[in-house]
Amino acid sequence: MENLIALLIAAPLLGAAVLLVGGRRLDRVGHWIGTLLSFVSFVIGLALFADLLGKSTEHRTMTQHLWTWISVGSFHADVTFRLDQLSMTFVLLITGVGSLIHLYSVGYMEHDERRRRFFGYLNLFLAAMLLLVLADNYLLLYVGWEGVGLASYLLIGFWQHKPSAATAAKKAFLVNRVGDMGLSIAIMLMFATFGTFAFGPVLSHAGDTSQGKLTAIGLMLLLAACGKSAQVPLQSWLGDAMEGPTPVSALIHAATMVTAGVYLIVRSGAIFNAAPDAQLAVTVVGAVTLLFGAIVGCAKDDIKKALAGSTMSQIGYMVLAAGLGPIGYVFAIMHLVTHGFFKAGLFLGAGSVMHGMNDEVDMRRYGGLRKYMPITFITFGLGYLAIIGFPFLSGFYSKDKIIEAAFAKGGTEGWILGGVALLGAAITAFYMTRVMLMTFFGEERWRNAPTPSPAEPSVEPAAETRGEHTEPHPHESPKVMTIPMIVLAVGSVACGFFFNLGDRFLHWLEPVTGHSEGHSPVSTWTVTGATLVCLVIGVGIAWAQYGRKPVPAVAPRGSLLTRAARRDLLQDDFNHVVLVRGGEHLTRSLVYVDHTLVDGVVNGTAAGFGGLSGRLRRIQNGFARSYAVSMFGGAALLVAATLLMRAV
């Protein structure tokens, strides 16, 4: 079965190649080719998963060596794939959820004339992400890492005729390059320290290396994770990434790109376990980001950007859990998988709402949509209940485990992290209830609403062609879109319970990630009770503000925090002042130093020699009398010097 590992990547990669170079002759069937090859990869993943289940725990790691990529002296880089419990989990998530998003896109992108190219980019995205999680060494992982960055750039800016989409794609690409520098430096440090960058030798000898070197490697890996997973301080690209088509948002936020950073940290667990300072930095980043994203999500009226803030916050939970070490590794991945189901369902539900609302994204122009879109309402509602941690749905099991693990960290640090996680749960319940109420309940605010600015011009081109606003006629999406939503809703309800039954998920991942129970100062039931109290408080506040009162068509000015949250807590303003203007001032200073000091020395030296040569040139005037005087003067000087030396 090892020979099938490469086919996981080959199937979507073949789809990308065929669709991107096949030309317009494939326009009519290109979307089905891309979808079929994505499902082929998923079926291969299921076959490999079944094979792993049939093996004993110690034999559940399979490798497939394809060829030696680079071999120069002691430097060896192989194209080798590694399939174990951790990578298998990601393979099923990427191909399973990714295939459902492909199927959904068949209906969502139906009227887009570049649909074939879109599916080629989706296939490329899957292939790059699969390469990332199947690589057996950090250098090959880096190739997949960069491939994900390229594919995200192409998909976020897919409607490049919109200046906002083109800008968002460039922003995502550049911010991620900062994180990529961290990964490249980490790989170089690994090679300098261990003489290799293969997972086996690096992770097995991490405990034998100086803590300073491991801390440097860990911090660089964290920088890389911050870029891909949109964690503070490299989070600014995520909200703007909503300019891409909604299936792209679902793919990036649920199954692929933003999960890459969590995978990198968990896969490198041995390094962080031996570098406590780097591990502490991971927990701090996760704790700050989960609150940052939650606060931003509270103030967004754009349904997709509200969900983007939610993604940032939920990934923060995963990074926090990963920073807890063996106490939290399993729960970080468990929440990543459950989040993949309910967040993909929420984004596809948002796309379904937009499909029936002339691409409107402003929730203040929604309201009362549950009776027009019953399937969307039910599936979105189940995803909503899962993400807020409603009892016995998937988020209830995975998020509660992270909160419990945070308290189990022990000491003051454990109480602080546990308190932050509980506060995040309350805010999550608030902003997601807000989204639910503003979209599906209340009065129908879309009737006679002011003219909106179209967000995604692919689904209803007629209104855009006329250049005028027509009142939406909400309707349910076609089956090709609702079926994936239903499947994801089922996963949102059931997967957490299945994972928790007999601690199946823990026992599945423990051989790779390790696990430690810790010593929690509070019981499991206490954590569950506190989490439910936070849930009720968050839902209650949202109901009081958006359920009992009419939602104004224009957002009130709000408090200082609300205004800041609408501007993403001033993250772009900070970047502009510190990085853009700071870079401008630094550049001007360097130009000034170059002109005044460097050019001054160079030009001054040249001018000095030029002036001296000009003066010396005057002596060579061609007149014999001048030369005679010069010779007489020289002879006189020689005689005078001789007489002076004799006198002394």
C-alpha positions as a printed NumPy array, in Angstrom:
array([[  0.   ,   0.   ,   0.   ],
       [  2.992,   2.327,   0.415],
       [  3.064,   2.824,  -3.354],
       [ -0.339,   4.535,  -3.176],
       [  0.924,   7.451,  -1.06 ],
       [  2.268,   9.378,  -4.051],
       [ -1.064,   8.941,  -5.844],
       [ -2.719,  11.049,  -3.143],
       [ -0.804,  14.027,  -4.507],
       [ -0.646,  12.883,  -8.124],
       [ -4.433,  12.843,  -8.647],
       [ -5.165,  16.543,  -7.882],
       [ -1.818,  17.563,  -9.403],
       [ -2.824,  15.843, -12.637],
       [ -6.155,  17.655, -12.489],
       [ -4.401,  20.999, -12.086],
       [ -2.098,  20.3  , -15.031],
       [ -4.908,  19.141, -17.33 ],
       [ -7.25 ,  22.   , -16.46 ],
       [ -4.66 ,  24.774, -16.615],
       [ -3.038,  23.748, -19.91 ],
       [ -5.917,  21.906, -21.575],
       [ -7.464,  25.015, -23.071],
       [-11.072,  26.012, -23.682],
       [-11.968,  22.621, -25.11 ],
       [-12.335,  21.497, -21.477],
       [-14.59 ,  24.354, -20.369],
       [-17.728,  22.213, -20.407],
       [-16.312,  19.352, -18.361],
       [-13.336,  20.883, -16.544],
       [-15.215,  21.351, -13.275],
       [-16.211,  17.688, -13.219],
       [-12.637,  16.586, -13.988],
       [-11.33 ,  18.605, -11.041],
       [-14.042,  17.311,  -8.729],
       [-13.576,  13.697,  -9.813],
       [ -9.82 ,  13.732,  -9.244],
       [-10.306,  15.293,  -5.831],
       [-12.66 ,  12.445,  -4.907],
       [-10.159,   9.946,  -6.342],
       [ -7.581,  11.255,  -3.886],
       [-10.118,  10.928,  -1.073],
       [-10.871,   7.305,  -2.012],
       [ -7.144,   6.504,  -2.051],
       [ -6.911,   8.12 ,   1.378],
       [ -9.715,   5.906,   2.674],
       [ -7.935,   2.813,   1.34 ],
       [ -4.701,   3.806,   3.078],
       [ -6.611,   4.599,   6.262],
       [ -8.181,   1.153,   6.244],
       [ -4.73 ,  -0.362,   5.733],
       [ -3.339,   1.586,   8.711],
       [ -6.205,   0.416,  10.911],
       [ -5.296,  -3.15 ,  10.067],
       [ -1.743,  -2.709,  11.315],
       [ -0.488,  -2.781,  14.877],
       [  0.288,   0.595,  16.475],
       [  4.063,   0.307,  16.08 ],
       [  3.732,  -0.438,  12.336],
       [  1.409,   2.429,  11.418],
       [  4.133,   4.541,   9.815],
       [  4.626,   4.028,   6.085],
       [  7.19 ,   5.749,   3.87 ],
       [  7.579,   5.915,   0.121],
       [ 10.899,   7.027,  -1.361],
       [ 10.586,   8.304,  -4.922],
       [ 14.022,   9.728,  -5.766],
       [ 16.998,  11.617,  -4.414],
       [ 16.368,  15.254,  -5.093],
       [ 19.771,  16.761,  -4.177],
       [ 22.995,  14.997,  -3.205],
       [ 26.055,  17.199,  -2.766],
       [ 28.679,  16.067,  -0.258],
       [ 26.947,  15.706,   3.11 ],
       [ 23.856,  17.523,   1.841],
       [ 21.105,  15.07 ,   0.895],
       [ 17.496,  15.915,   0.092],
       [ 15.105,  13.101,  -0.791],
       [ 11.598,  13.144,  -2.183],
       [ 10.165,  10.79 ,   0.412],
       [  6.626,  10.683,   1.762],
       [  5.636,   9.759,   5.303],
       [  2.179,   8.488,   6.216],
       [  1.41 ,   8.048,   9.897],
       [ -1.542,   8.753,  12.152],
       [ -0.994,  12.523,  12.096],
       [ -0.551,  12.913,   8.349],
       [ -3.389,  10.432,   7.714],
       [ -5.74 ,  12.633,   9.749],
       [ -4.85 ,  15.619,   7.589],
       [ -5.118,  13.622,   4.365],
       [ -8.716,  12.626,   5.133],
       [ -9.621,  16.162,   6.197],
       [ -8.025,  17.815,   3.166],
       [ -9.378,  15.412,   0.568],
       [-12.765,  14.812,   2.222],
       [-13.749,  18.394,   2.985],
       [-11.874,  19.583,  -0.1  ],
       [-13.893,  17.271,  -2.343],
       [-17.162,  18.52 ,  -0.865],
       [-16.046,  22.093,  -1.536],
       [-15.233,  21.099,  -5.123],
       [-18.738,  19.691,  -5.536],
       [-20.295,  22.816,  -4.015],
       [-18.245,  24.981,  -6.383],
       [-19.821,  23.271,  -9.4  ],
       [-23.046,  25.094,  -8.587],
       [-21.583,  28.211,  -7.03 ],
       [-19.291,  29.013,  -9.981],
       [-21.79 ,  27.92 , -12.623],
       [-21.967,  31.305, -14.355],
       [-18.279,  32.12 , -14.208],
       [-16.643,  31.922, -17.628],
       [-13.282,  31.009, -16.035],
       [-14.682,  28.109, -14.04 ],
       [-12.241,  25.588, -15.548],
       [ -9.274,  27.643, -14.371],
       [-10.847,  27.995, -10.929],
       [-11.046,  24.221, -10.522],
       [ -7.457,  23.901, -11.737],
       [ -6.385,  26.234,  -8.94 ],
       [ -8.462,  24.255,  -6.41 ],
       [ -6.726,  21.043,  -7.475],
       [ -3.342,  22.752,  -7.22 ],
       [ -4.231,  23.887,  -3.707],
       [ -5.092,  20.332,  -2.623],
       [ -1.924,  18.91 ,  -4.175],
       [  0.287,  21.48 ,  -2.428],
       [ -1.367,  20.936,   0.938],
       [ -1.081,  17.158,   0.609],
       [  2.611,  17.504,  -0.216],
       [  3.027,  19.649,   2.897],
       [  1.522,  17.097,   5.277],
       [  3.006,  14.004,   3.597],
       [  6.599,  15.236,   3.342],
       [  9.147,  13.228,   5.311],
       [ 11.548,  16.149,   5.743],
       [ 11.322,  19.866,   6.35 ],
       [ 12.759,  20.868,   2.966],
       [ 10.097,  18.923,   1.043],
       [  7.511,  20.317,   3.473],
       [  8.787,  23.762,   2.495],
       [  8.011,  23.038,  -1.165],
       [  4.402,  22.232,  -0.262],
       [  4.363,  25.25 ,   2.059],
       [  5.278,  27.56 ,  -0.815],
       [  2.851,  25.782,  -3.126],
       [  0.015,  26.538,  -0.726],
       [  1.085,  30.188,  -0.724],
       [  1.064,  30.305,  -4.516],
       [ -2.327,  28.598,  -4.815],
       [ -3.864,  30.893,  -2.186],
       [ -2.577,  33.915,  -4.115],
       [ -4.19 ,  32.634,  -7.318],
       [ -7.521,  31.841,  -5.633],
       [ -7.853,  34.922,  -3.42 ],
       [ -7.172,  37.111,  -6.45 ],
       [ -9.221,  34.953,  -8.823],
       [-11.461,  37.928,  -9.682],
       [ -8.438,  40.115, -10.314],
       [-10.53 ,  42.625, -12.258],
       [-11.653,  43.811,  -8.804],
       [ -8.911,  46.036,  -7.328],
       [ -9.831,  44.845,  -3.828],
       [ -9.289,  41.19 ,  -4.815],
       [ -5.955,  41.895,  -6.489],
       [ -4.8  ,  43.865,  -3.444],
       [ -5.963,  41.136,  -1.041],
       [ -4.052,  38.473,  -2.986],
       [ -0.854,  40.519,  -2.904],
       [ -1.322,  41.223,   0.786],
       [ -1.772,  37.545,   1.63 ],
       [  1.24 ,  36.627,  -0.49 ],
       [  3.553,  39.238,   1.058],
       [  2.522,  38.665,   4.676],
       [  3.037,  34.946,   4.232],
       [  6.505,  35.573,   2.8  ],
       [  7.478,  37.004,   6.186],
       [  6.452,  33.751,   7.85 ],
       [  8.151,  31.727,   5.126],
       [ 11.444,  33.399,   5.984],
       [ 11.037,  31.945,   9.474],
       [ 10.621,  28.436,   8.081],
       [ 13.601,  28.775,   5.745],
       [ 15.825,  30.018,   8.588],
       [ 14.591,  27.166,  10.817],
       [ 15.525,  24.615,   8.138],
       [ 19.   ,  26.123,   7.791],
       [ 19.463,  26.048,  11.567],
       [ 18.363,  22.411,  11.61 ],
       [ 20.921,  21.449,   8.996],
       [ 23.667,  23.359,  10.803],
       [ 22.705,  21.691,  14.105],
       [ 21.749,  18.149,  13.112],
       [ 23.36 ,  17.787,   9.69 ],
       [ 19.958,  16.905,   8.226],
       [ 16.399,  18.169,   8.018],
       [ 14.592,  14.801,   7.902],
       [ 11.906,  14.383,  10.548],
       [ 13.337,  11.204,  12.06 ],
       [ 16.87 ,  12.355,  12.955],
       [ 15.875,  15.914,  13.842],
       [ 13.033,  15.014,  16.186],
       [ 14.75 ,  12.003,  17.763],
       [ 17.899,  14.002,  18.623],
       [ 16.166,  17.227,  19.647],
       [ 16.576,  16.421,  23.336],
       [ 20.358,  16.073,  22.915],
       [ 20.831,  19.608,  21.56 ],
       [ 21.452,  22.853,  23.422],
       [ 18.324,  24.66 ,  24.506],
       [ 19.449,  27.909,  22.892],
       [ 19.598,  26.377,  19.412],
       [ 16.249,  24.649,  19.882],
       [ 14.658,  27.888,  21.095],
       [ 15.879,  29.684,  17.972],
       [ 14.517,  26.91 ,  15.735],
       [ 11.22 ,  26.843,  17.645],
       [ 10.726,  30.609,  17.388],
       [ 11.396,  30.516,  13.642],
       [  8.884,  27.673,  13.234],
       [  6.382,  29.725,  15.236],
       [  6.942,  32.702,  12.929],
       [  6.18 ,  30.443,   9.971],
       [  3.026,  29.134,  11.674],
       [  1.872,  32.7  ,  12.416],
       [  2.023,  33.524,   8.722],
       [  0.13 ,  30.514,   7.381],
       [ -2.368,  30.267,  10.259],
       [ -3.014,  34.034,  10.526],
       [ -1.865,  34.378,  14.109],
       [ -0.739,  37.608,  15.748],
       [  1.308,  39.457,  14.497],
       [  0.895,  38.1  ,  10.922],
       [ -2.909,  37.94 ,  10.923],
       [ -3.774,  40.969,   8.801],
       [ -4.238,  39.065,   5.521],
       [ -7.044,  36.764,   6.629],
       [ -9.984,  39.195,   6.565],
       [ -9.025,  40.572,   3.168],
       [ -8.799,  37.02 ,   1.817],
       [-12.622,  37.054,   1.774],
       [-12.37 ,  38.863,  -1.575],
       [-11.945,  35.463,  -3.188],
       [-14.962,  33.301,  -4.12 ],
       [-16.707,  31.824,  -1.071],
       [-15.575,  28.209,  -1.768],
       [-12.009,  29.519,  -1.541],
       [-12.776,  30.958,   1.881],
       [-14.155,  27.596,   2.981],
       [-11.103,  25.735,   1.677],
       [ -8.544,  28.124,   3.186],
       [-10.311,  28.481,   6.539],
       [-11.397,  24.905,   7.111],
       [ -9.237,  22.252,   5.493],
       [ -6.009,  23.66 ,   4.135],
       [ -3.963,  26.804,   4.542],
       [ -4.709,  28.013,   8.062],
       [ -4.3  ,  24.509,   9.47 ],
       [ -0.743,  24.24 ,   8.121],
       [  0.756,  26.202,  11.011],
       [ -0.903,  23.965,  13.593],
       [  0.397,  20.891,  11.759],
       [  3.93 ,  22.335,  11.711],
       [  3.952,  22.964,  15.472],
       [  2.493,  19.574,  16.386],
       [  4.763,  17.716,  13.955],
       [  7.735,  19.541,  15.52 ],
       [  6.546,  18.757,  19.045],
       [  9.876,  17.23 ,  20.12 ],
       [ 11.618,  20.541,  19.389],
       [  9.118,  22.582,  21.397],
       [  9.106,  20.073,  24.255],
       [ 12.846,  20.633,  24.654],
       [ 12.574,  24.444,  24.3  ],
       [ 10.242,  25.756,  27.049],
       [ 10.683,  29.399,  26.049],
       [  9.59 ,  28.715,  22.478],
       [  6.691,  26.635,  23.781],
       [  5.599,  29.487,  26.043],
       [  5.703,  31.837,  23.048],
       [  3.337,  29.479,  21.202],
       [  0.792,  29.565,  24.039],
       [  0.983,  33.351,  24.283],
       [  0.438,  33.767,  20.536],
       [ -2.538,  31.377,  20.632],
       [ -4.132,  33.044,  23.671],
       [ -3.755,  36.557,  22.249],
       [ -5.045,  35.551,  18.826],
       [ -8.12 ,  33.691,  20.086],
       [ -9.267,  36.875,  21.831],
       [ -8.142,  39.124,  18.972],
       [-10.132,  37.215,  16.348],
       [-13.184,  36.869,  18.574],
       [-13.348,  40.613,  19.258],
       [-12.983,  41.396,  15.547],
       [-15.769,  38.936,  14.713],
       [-18.151,  40.742,  17.091],
       [-18.113,  43.954,  15.059],
       [-18.236,  42.77 ,  11.45 ],
       [-21.438,  43.194,   9.448],
       [-19.974,  41.361,   6.433],
       [-20.973,  37.727,   7.04 ],
       [-17.774,  36.335,   5.536],
       [-15.512,  38.661,   7.507],
       [-17.34 ,  37.787,  10.711],
       [-16.577,  34.139,   9.982],
       [-12.974,  35.09 ,   9.135],
       [-12.569,  36.596,  12.605],
       [-14.041,  33.374,  13.965],
       [-11.448,  31.316,  12.085],
       [ -8.629,  33.412,  13.488],
       [ -9.998,  32.834,  16.986],
       [-10.537,  29.091,  16.573],
       [ -7.059,  28.587,  15.139],
       [ -5.87 ,  30.504,  18.193],
       [ -7.451,  27.789,  20.347],
       [ -5.524,  25.153,  18.381],
       [ -2.213,  27.023,  18.66 ],
       [ -2.834,  27.502,  22.39 ],
       [ -3.398,  23.77 ,  22.773],
       [ -0.306,  22.975,  20.7  ],
       [  1.722,  25.255,  22.966],
       [  0.689,  23.221,  25.99 ],
       [  2.87 ,  20.365,  24.797],
       [  1.868,  16.708,  25.253],
       [ -1.101,  17.865,  27.337],
       [ -2.671,  19.553,  24.329],
       [ -1.274,  18.191,  21.05 ],
       [ -4.061,  15.66 ,  20.524],
       [ -6.784,  18.168,  21.392],
       [ -5.299,  20.776,  19.046],
       [ -5.651,  18.316,  16.143],
       [ -9.054,  17.126,  17.354],
       [-10.384,  20.691,  17.349],
       [ -8.74 ,  21.237,  13.961],
       [-10.728,  18.335,  12.493],
       [-14.057,  19.263,  14.091],
       [-13.481,  22.876,  13.064],
       [-12.872,  21.677,   9.527],
       [-16.43 ,  20.333,   9.411],
       [-18.374,  23.133,  11.029],
       [-16.355,  26.04 ,   9.628],
       [-16.542,  24.678,   6.077],
       [-20.282,  24.245,   6.585],
       [-20.62 ,  27.796,   7.873],
       [-18.746,  29.284,   4.937],
       [-20.677,  27.236,   2.409],
       [-23.867,  28.298,   4.186],
       [-22.775,  31.938,   3.878],
       [-22.185,  31.358,   0.176],
       [-25.641,  29.83 ,  -0.143],
       [-27.153,  32.905,   1.498],
       [-25.242,  35.133,  -0.903],
       [-26.372,  32.971,  -3.817],
       [-29.985,  33.714,  -2.947],
       [-29.406,  37.361,  -2.055],
       [-27.769,  38.782,  -5.183],
       [-24.3  ,  38.415,  -3.628],
       [-25.153,  40.678,  -0.713],
       [-22.75 ,  40.188,   2.224],
       [-24.046,  42.831,   4.652],
       [-26.021,  41.041,   7.372],
       [-27.913,  44.253,   8.086],
       [-29.655,  43.661,   4.748],
       [-30.625,  40.096,   5.649],
       [-33.202,  38.958,   8.199],
       [-35.971,  36.367,   8.175],
       [-34.215,  34.11 ,   5.662],
       [-34.954,  30.857,   7.492],
       [-38.32 ,  30.421,   5.778],
       [-36.846,  31.03 ,   2.304],
       [-33.748,  28.857,   2.735],
       [-34.709,  26.024,   5.089],
       [-31.829,  23.67 ,   4.233],
       [-29.279,  26.472,   4.495],
       [-30.833,  27.551,   7.798],
       [-30.69 ,  24.057,   9.325],
       [-27.163,  23.223,   8.146],
       [-25.822,  26.647,   9.085],
       [-27.612,  26.394,  12.417],
       [-25.992,  23.047,  13.215],
       [-22.585,  24.509,  12.392],
       [-23.408,  27.452,  14.644],
       [-24.334,  25.166,  17.536],
       [-21.167,  23.142,  17.011],
       [-18.822,  26.132,  17.042],
       [-20.287,  27.667,  20.197],
       [-19.873,  24.348,  22.008],
       [-23.506,  23.312,  22.359],
       [-23.641,  20.103,  24.425],
       [-22.868,  16.87 ,  22.565],
       [-22.026,  18.527,  19.237],
       [-18.478,  18.359,  17.902],
       [-17.204,  21.674,  19.231],
       [-18.433,  20.787,  22.702],
       [-15.972,  17.896,  22.898],
       [-12.928,  19.442,  21.245],
       [-13.047,  22.975,  22.667],
       [-13.831,  21.819,  26.202],
       [-10.805,  19.524,  26.042],
       [ -8.582,  22.479,  25.144],
       [ -9.958,  24.577,  28.005],
       [ -9.434,  21.67 ,  30.398],
       [ -5.871,  21.173,  29.101],
       [ -5.167,  24.886,  29.619],
       [ -6.113,  24.615,  33.286],
       [ -4.065,  21.41 ,  33.533],
       [ -0.955,  23.402,  32.629],
       [ -0.901,  24.24 ,  36.326],
       [  0.165,  27.26 ,  38.323],
       [ -0.596,  30.87 ,  37.486],
       [  0.021,  30.213,  33.799],
       [ -2.693,  27.532,  33.755],
       [ -5.258,  29.784,  35.422],
       [ -4.518,  32.638,  33.018],
       [ -4.692,  30.444,  29.911],
       [ -7.826,  28.684,  31.137],
       [ -9.482,  32.014,  31.902],
       [ -8.616,  33.372,  28.449],
       [-10.033,  30.23 ,  26.813],
       [-13.276,  30.564,  28.802],
       [-13.586,  34.24 ,  27.896],
       [-13.065,  33.307,  24.253],
       [-15.887,  30.757,  24.524],
       [-18.274,  33.45 ,  25.795],
       [-17.314,  35.872,  23.008],
       [-17.651,  33.077,  20.429],
       [-21.202,  32.398,  21.605],
       [-21.969,  36.119,  21.301],
       [-20.667,  36.833,  17.803],
       [-21.952,  33.586,  16.285],
       [-25.414,  34.128,  17.793],
       [-25.258,  37.641,  16.362],
       [-24.551,  36.209,  12.896],
       [-27.387,  33.7  ,  13.253],
       [-29.948,  36.25 ,  14.425],
       [-29.053,  38.936,  11.885],
       [-29.173,  36.467,   9.003],
       [-32.083,  34.127,   9.636],
       [-34.33 ,  35.851,  12.207],
       [-36.061,  39.178,  12.639],
       [-37.684,  41.354,  10.025],
       [-36.866,  41.085,   6.345],
       [-34.507,  44.024,   6.045],
       [-33.58 ,  43.26 ,   2.453],
       [-36.867,  44.641,   1.188],
       [-36.382,  48.137,  -0.26 ],
       [-32.833,  48.167,   1.068],
       [-30.397,  50.796,  -0.262],
       [-28.259,  49.801,  -3.208],
       [-25.382,  47.587,  -2.059],
       [-21.978,  47.279,  -3.616],
       [-21.718,  43.806,  -5.201],
       [-19.215,  41.564,  -3.456],
       [-18.936,  38.534,  -5.722],
       [-20.035,  39.132,  -9.314],
       [-20.013,  35.544, -10.514],
       [-23.387,  34.14 ,  -9.518],
       [-25.943,  36.692, -10.713],
       [-24.392,  38.516, -13.659],
       [-27.657,  39.948, -14.952],
       [-28.069,  42.547, -12.217],
       [-24.445,  43.574, -12.511],
       [-24.722,  43.901, -16.289],
       [-27.651,  46.269, -15.927],
       [-25.667,  48.301, -13.407],
       [-28.653,  48.667, -11.086],
       [-29.854,  47.123,  -7.86 ],
       [-32.74 ,  44.7  ,  -7.979],
       [-34.496,  43.529,  -4.847],
       [-33.31 ,  40.042,  -3.879],
       [-35.636,  37.096,  -4.174],
       [-34.265,  34.676,  -1.569],
       [-34.346,  31.054,  -2.626],
       [-32.708,  27.797,  -1.683],
       [-29.539,  26.769,  -3.469],
       [-29.46 ,  23.82 ,  -5.907],
       [-28.765,  20.294,  -4.678],
       [-25.181,  20.327,  -5.901],
       [-24.604,  23.015,  -3.262],
       [-26.894,  21.798,  -0.482],
       [-25.671,  18.167,  -0.468],
       [-22.116,  19.127,   0.632],
       [-23.659,  21.413,   3.257],
       [-25.751,  18.537,   4.625],
       [-22.749,  16.188,   4.787],
       [-20.692,  18.804,   6.627],
       [-23.577,  19.438,   9.024],
       [-23.68 ,  15.729,   9.861],
       [-19.946,  15.856,  10.588],
       [-20.456,  18.964,  12.736],
       [-22.94 ,  17.049,  14.849],
       [-21.382,  13.6  ,  15.087],
       [-17.603,  13.642,  14.658],
       [-16.809,  15.046,  18.107],
       [-18.912,  12.386,  19.826],
       [-17.304,   9.662,  17.715],
       [-13.794,  10.922,  18.481],
       [-14.498,  11.122,  22.198],
       [-16.159,   7.699,  22.419],
       [-13.638,   5.545,  24.239],
       [-11.003,   8.251,  23.638],
       [-10.634,   6.926,  20.084],
       [ -8.963,  10.011,  18.68 ],
       [ -6.558,  10.232,  21.607],
       [ -5.481,   6.615,  21.197],
       [ -5.174,   7.101,  17.427],
       [ -2.771,  10.079,  17.616],
       [ -0.955,   9.364,  20.863],
       [  1.787,   7.188,  19.293],
       [  2.848,  10.159,  17.129],
       [  2.133,  13.204,  19.29 ],
       [  2.432,  11.715,  22.768],
       [  0.007,  12.602,  25.531],
       [  0.15 ,  13.641,  29.172],
       [ -2.864,  14.152,  31.41 ],
       [ -1.357,  16.984,  33.444],
       [ -2.637,  17.946,  36.868],
       [ -5.72 ,  20.124,  36.494],
       [ -6.753,  22.144,  39.564],
       [-10.391,  21.888,  38.428],
       [-12.435,  18.854,  37.523],
       [-13.772,  18.049,  34.061],
       [-17.334,  18.705,  35.204],
       [-16.336,  22.09 ,  36.584],
       [-14.785,  23.074,  33.262],
       [-17.866,  21.852,  31.392],
       [-20.161,  23.763,  33.705],
       [-18.106,  26.958,  33.413],
       [-18.029,  26.652,  29.627],
       [-21.81 ,  26.222,  29.459],
       [-22.275,  29.256,  31.698],
       [-20.094,  31.278,  29.328],
       [-22.129,  29.953,  26.389],
       [-25.409,  31.011,  27.984],
       [-24.04 ,  34.457,  28.844],
       [-22.79 ,  35.03 ,  25.288],
       [-26.029,  33.844,  23.688],
       [-28.106,  35.876,  26.158],
       [-26.271,  39.132,  25.473],
       [-26.556,  38.611,  21.713],
       [-30.279,  37.842,  22.023],
       [-30.852,  40.965,  24.104],
       [-29.049,  43.117,  21.568],
       [-30.086,  41.574,  18.246],
       [-33.037,  39.293,  18.961],
       [-35.297,  41.525,  21.032],
       [-34.493,  44.767,  19.237],
       [-34.756,  45.718,  15.558],
       [-31.454,  45.677,  13.724],
       [-30.767,  49.158,  12.299],
       [-29.993,  49.367,   8.593],
       [-26.86 ,  51.358,   9.364],
       [-24.515,  50.311,  12.136],
       [-24.472,  52.764,  15.061],
       [-21.183,  54.485,  15.821],
       [-20.597,  52.299,  18.863],
       [-17.924,  52.412,  21.514],
       [-14.23 ,  53.004,  20.949],
       [-13.597,  49.229,  21.1  ],
       [-16.376,  48.57 ,  18.573],
       [-14.978,  51.129,  16.153],
       [-11.518,  49.649,  16.559],
       [-12.865,  46.124,  16.   ],
       [-14.533,  47.242,  12.761],
       [-11.066,  48.287,  11.648],
       [ -9.651,  44.895,  12.668],
       [ -8.341,  46.319,  15.953],
       [ -6.215,  48.732,  13.928],
       [ -3.932,  45.985,  12.646],
       [ -3.648,  47.585,   9.197],
       [ -3.169,  51.019,  10.756],
       [ -0.383,  49.612,  12.921],
       [  1.267,  47.954,   9.933],
       [  0.988,  51.158,   7.93 ],
       [  2.494,  53.343,  10.65 ],
       [  5.19 ,  50.938,  11.837],
       [  6.082,  49.015,   8.684],
       [  5.05 ,  51.163,   5.703],
       [  5.883,  54.593,   7.089],
       [  8.714,  53.169,   9.141],
       [ 10.088,  51.57 ,   6.009],
       [  9.73 ,  54.854,   4.127],
       [ 11.624,  56.75 ,   6.84 ],
       [ 14.295,  54.059,   6.966],
       [ 14.659,  54.18 ,   3.19 ],
       [ 14.918,  57.978,   3.186],
       [ 17.524,  57.814,   5.955],
       [ 19.56 ,  55.272,   4.014],
       [ 19.271,  57.384,   0.858],
       [ 20.447,  60.449,   2.815],
       [ 23.413,  58.532,   4.25 ],
       [ 24.203,  57.21 ,   0.784],
       [ 24.067,  60.658,  -0.809],
       [ 25.872,  62.543,   1.936],
       [ 28.339,  60.063,   3.4  ],
       [ 28.999,  57.331,   0.838],
       [ 28.645,  59.503,  -2.256],
       [ 30.382,  62.354,  -0.414],
       [ 33.477,  60.271,   0.255],
       [ 33.547,  58.826,  -3.258],
       [ 32.809,  62.085,  -5.052],
       [ 35.074,  64.061,  -2.7  ],
       [ 37.99 ,  61.743,  -3.374],
       [ 37.414,  61.981,  -7.098],
       [ 37.113,  65.778,  -6.934],
       [ 40.317,  66.027,  -4.881],
       [ 42.351,  64.02 ,  -7.359],
       [ 40.747,  65.909, -10.213],
       [ 41.697,  69.277,  -8.713],
       [ 45.224,  68.146,  -7.954],
       [ 45.715,  66.833, -11.481],
       [ 44.332,  70.085, -12.88 ],
       [ 46.865,  72.09 , -10.923],
       [ 49.721,  69.787, -11.87 ],
       [ 48.663,  69.999, -15.484],
       [ 49.363,  73.727, -15.484],
       [ 53.066,  72.999, -15.08 ],
       [ 53.108,  71.193, -18.427],
       [ 52.499,  74.366, -20.503],
       [ 54.95 ,  73.759, -23.375],
       [ 57.14 ,  76.92 , -22.802],
       [ 60.939,  76.37 , -22.637],
       [ 61.507,  79.293, -20.285],
       [ 59.077,  77.766, -17.774],
       [ 60.894,  74.437, -17.914],
       [ 64.291,  76.263, -17.516],
       [ 63.   ,  78.116, -14.459],
       [ 61.711,  74.82 , -13.028],
       [ 65.051,  73.141, -13.607],
       [ 66.918,  76.106, -12.056],
       [ 64.566,  76.078,  -9.057],
       [ 65.044,  72.343,  -8.583],
       [ 68.8  ,  72.639,  -8.811],
       [ 68.756,  75.5  ,  -6.297],
       [ 66.731,  73.414,  -3.875],
       [ 69.186,  70.5  ,  -4.207],
       [ 72.184,  72.766,  -3.551],
       [ 70.468,  74.361,  -0.557],
       [ 69.568,  70.979,   0.873],
       [ 73.152,  69.715,   0.412],
       [ 74.657,  72.747,   2.15 ],
       [ 72.132,  72.422,   4.986],
       [ 72.962,  68.777,   5.569],
       [ 76.737,  69.531,   5.646],
       [ 76.199,  72.34 ,   8.129],
       [ 74.283,  70.048,  10.443]])
